[in-house]
Amino acid sequence: MKIKDNRFQYGSYPSLSMMMAFVLLLGIVGFSGTSVSAATSKGCDVNSTTLQSQLEKGRSSSIQEDIHFTDTDFLSQTTGRVAGNGFLLGTSDGGCHWQKIYTGTWQFSQIEFTSNTQGWALASAASGQKPVFLTTTDGGATWKKPYNGNLRFTKIDKKSGSTGFAYTTSGVYKTINGGAAWTAIPTPANTRGGYFQDSNTGWVVKTVSGSNSGYRIMQTIDGGNKWTTSLSVGSLEVSGGEIYASGKQVWAILYSGTGMSQVSYSVYASSDSGTSWRQVFGQSTAGGGKAPGTGALGNGEGPAQPGGHPGNMQFVGSTIAYLAGGSPAGGKVAVGRSLDSGKTWKNMPATIDGSSANISFLSQNVGYLAVTDSLTPAIYITKDGGKTWSATLKFTATDKN
């Protein structure tokens, strides 16, 4: 995910307040050209009690949960945004300093920016409510609700201009007018996850019950009019999946069971647009049982153990994939990666406290990680592909009980 542009308009002559606004604008627009690590750079605001206090005061009084991050979205190695429950922050110097962009009612679950001004989001107006679709044209300072229908999306994907896709637990939708109206794309019965690369090419996860219980990865190249099976995976338990695709890379995360704070799941990858697949790993756990396509012992494991829960996936270039992971049982978060389209997989050391995470990678080495639980809210940067991390922003949990 990513950050972007200016949000202020000025008169002919600068007043003091206007000059202060201009200073803030410089931070949000991203004029800095050098990535800065909070752990090694003098003067960086890592433990900013002042900023946390501002956010606490600016958030809606109806938000009862402790302040925490929910998503991170960077446009470049220095310029990005992080969202949370009732706030949005921006940085233009690699996380050394953060500026408040928004505080209020919206509790963000996802942000998607394609420029410094244009962005989409999913957010709830109250705890426990399903998120609604929002748009911004001023970098996130203000948000509009262009869609008033009954659809409630779980994921959005902003493409160029006013075009994009949104996903529910069982369907795929497309907009060509910035989200004011959504058109359902025909998908197979029992669809439980999907991703469209463009108007024609898309993928979905289809669940199958009975004697052939498991998953089918289905592909369309004509906008959903016709679907073909690209991969079949057996699983005793089916609970949904996720698809990620970029270029010829297509990855699928397929879930099995959960229990004892552990989750069993498998990751499959294709480097040739679904012509052939390989199982990257299959994490079977005592609490979740057999991973899809594996036996009781599984076939490797994902990041953050024991029984780590997968977070989001990010692609870099044509062969590199990163996956976030968090272990509630172990109290750590980490990333795993493949540099060769899934032929090999390596989990990086789990050294960060937390139980869930979201990532945004800009290159093979540089990436950001948001710890998204409320006990250890923090933002980290890596410059060596997730082997080591430096904190760029940490908040203090107000209630650890």
Helices and strands as residue ranges (DSSP letters): H 16-29, H 49-58, E 69-74, E 80-91, E 99-113, E 119-124, E 132-136, E 155-158, E 164-167, E 172-175, E 183-185, E 191-196, E 202-208, G 210-212, E 214-220, E 228-234, E 241-246, E 249-259, E 262-270, E 278-283, E 309-316, E 320-327, E 332-338, E 346-347, E 352-353, E 357-361, E 367-371, E 378-382, E 390-394
